[in-house]
């Protein structure tokens, strides 16, 4: 985690602002600054369509969180280098580019995900953050018996779940709707985005007089790798009692 890491992406990556391409590269890499768990796209400087302005040297802070997630700003750089503004079709993206002081990355510009309106790998829109080439999803049908409870109330019981195994994350059990008590679930306003599965909508549970918020979620229009769990219901193990036999 304390090292500067990078890997080839072997795909075309583009970034858009106001519907126009401002980054177009067939030679992108992904770079993890020290302590970052999610990498960022980096491209040769010639693949940025527009000038890089306002060279601002940066020094890693003496103190920072032990792990940096996408919730931490791009501007929190943990490798020495220089930040740049990217001028895209008259619009200035402040600090959206970063060059690391490392000879292996001398010609590359690291790019701030949030500075751009849309990202694509080839023709697929990328959601959430850059795709980690070492991350994968397996969706496995199983005959395990899964029971979901809150207290004495059974919310779901299935012998036909689908196990979703995602690198570095807990195993999740996705259940057919016919095996879930939809009468005790209520749609929530919560929406989240996963870079690998897509956009999830959430359900709260009503148990007696108590409302337990966001205990389950659904992918109604998943990305390719999560297609086997389309419209299935998954419960947070941390918020319910989950029994797997």
Helices and strands as residue ranges (DSSP letters): E 5-8, E 13-17, E 20-25, E 29-32, E 40-44, G 45-47, E 52-58, E 81-88, E 91-100, G 103-105, E 108-111, G 113-115, E 118-121, E 124-126, E 137-141, E 146-150, E 153-158, E 162-166, E 172-175, G 177-179, G 182-184, E 185-194, E 198-207, E 210-218, G 224-229, E 233-235, E 241-244
